[in-house]
Amino acid sequence: MRARRPKSEREPTIALINIVFLMLIFFLVAGTLAQPLDPALKLVSTADLDGSAPPPEALVVHPDGRLSQGGSDVADAGSFLATLDEAALETVRLVPDRDLPAAELVALARELRAGGAQRVLIVSERGLE
């Protein structure tokens, strides 16, 4: 009588390969769900836009900390907020100068939020090259 040898335990490499293959197929399909842009489509170029004209309802902050709106000086954030109606208080746009210290910008944004602004958006120049 022969002694039976115990079967060796095989690693389930085939199952692992199947799982990796299915993941590859899933990501290939998921990546193609978004339709590519039409090659004839020309996107808007912002390189030629004049960045010196902020939106008229925006609060402009100069490098020395001076505030202005629509070309006229504003005393402080509170007086700026007093000129806005309820709809304009939902989103307040802030246009800081490039040389304005970040600490002053954050302090002004906090002051606007404390004064009743729901959201404070910082308008910046975006250069796509």
C-alpha positions in Angstrom: 0.0 0.0 0.0 1.3 3.3 -1.0 1.2 6.3 1.4 -0.8 9.2 0.1 1.0 12.4 -0.1 -1.0 15.5 1.1 -1.9 17.8 -1.7 0.2 21.0 -1.7 -1.7 24.2 -1.1 -1.6 26.3 -4.2 -1.7 30.1 -4.0 -4.8 31.4 -5.7 -2.9 33.4 -8.3 -5.5 32.8 -11.0 -8.2 34.4 -8.8 -5.9 37.3 -8.1 -5.2 37.8 -11.8 -8.9 37.6 -12.6 -9.6 40.3 -10.0 -6.9 42.6 -11.3 -8.1 42.1 -14.9 -11.7 42.9 -13.9 -10.5 46.1 -12.1 -8.6 47.1 -15.2 -11.7 46.6 -17.4 -13.8 48.6 -14.9 -11.4 51.6 -14.9 -11.1 51.5 -18.7 -14.9 51.7 -19.0 -15.3 54.3 -16.2 -12.6 56.5 -17.7 -14.4 56.6 -21.1 -17.8 57.7 -19.7 -17.0 61.3 -20.1 -17.2 62.3 -23.7 -14.0 64.0 -25.0 -14.2 67.5 -26.3 -14.8 68.1 -29.9 -11.4 68.7 -31.6 -12.9 71.6 -33.6 -14.0 73.3 -30.4 -11.9 76.4 -29.5 -11.9 77.3 -25.8 -12.0 80.8 -24.5 -8.6 82.4 -24.0 -8.2 84.7 -21.0 -4.7 85.9 -22.0 -6.0 89.1 -23.7 -8.5 90.1 -21.0 -7.9 93.3 -19.1 -7.6 92.4 -15.4 -7.8 96.0 -14.2 -11.6 96.2 -14.2 -13.0 94.3 -11.2 -16.8 93.6 -10.9 -18.6 96.8 -9.9 -20.0 95.2 -6.7 -16.6 94.0 -5.6 -14.6 95.4 -2.7 -11.1 96.3 -3.9 -8.2 96.1 -1.4 -5.1 98.2 -2.3 -1.6 97.2 -1.2 -1.6 99.8 1.5 -4.9 98.4 3.0 -7.1 101.1 1.5 -10.6 99.9 0.4 -12.6 101.1 -2.6 -15.7 100.1 -4.5 -16.4 101.2 -8.1 -13.6 103.8 -8.0 -14.6 105.5 -4.8 -13.0 105.0 -1.4 -14.7 103.0 1.4 -13.9 103.8 5.0 -14.0 100.2 6.3 -15.7 96.8 5.8 -18.7 97.7 7.9 -19.6 100.7 5.7 -19.1 98.6 2.6 -21.5 96.0 4.0 -24.0 98.7 4.9 -24.4 99.6 1.2 -25.3 96.1 0.2 -28.8 94.6 0.1 -29.7 91.1 1.4 -29.1 89.4 -1.9 -25.6 90.9 -2.3 -24.7 89.8 1.2 -25.0 86.2 0.2 -21.8 86.4 -1.9 -19.3 89.3 -1.3 -16.5 89.6 -3.8 -13.1 90.8 -2.6 -10.4 91.9 -5.1 -7.0 92.1 -3.3 -3.9 93.6 -4.7 -1.1 91.2 -5.4 1.2 93.0 -2.8 -1.4 92.9 0.0 -0.1 90.9 3.0 -2.0 87.7 3.5 -2.6 88.4 7.1 -4.5 91.6 6.2 -6.5 89.7 3.6 -7.6 87.0 6.1 -8.5 89.7 8.7 -10.6 91.6 6.2 -12.4 88.4 5.1 -13.1 87.5 8.7 -14.4 91.0 9.3 -16.7 90.7 6.3 -18.0 87.3 7.5 -18.6 88.7 11.0 -20.5 91.7 9.4 -23.0 89.5 7.8 -21.5 88.2 4.5 -22.6 84.6 3.9 -19.6 83.8 1.6 -16.5 85.8 0.7 -15.0 85.1 -2.7 -11.6 86.3 -3.5 -11.3 87.3 -7.1 -7.9 86.7 -8.6 -6.2 86.8 -11.9 -5.9 83.5 -13.6 -3.3 83.1 -16.4 -3.7 80.1 -18.7 -0.7 79.8 -20.8 
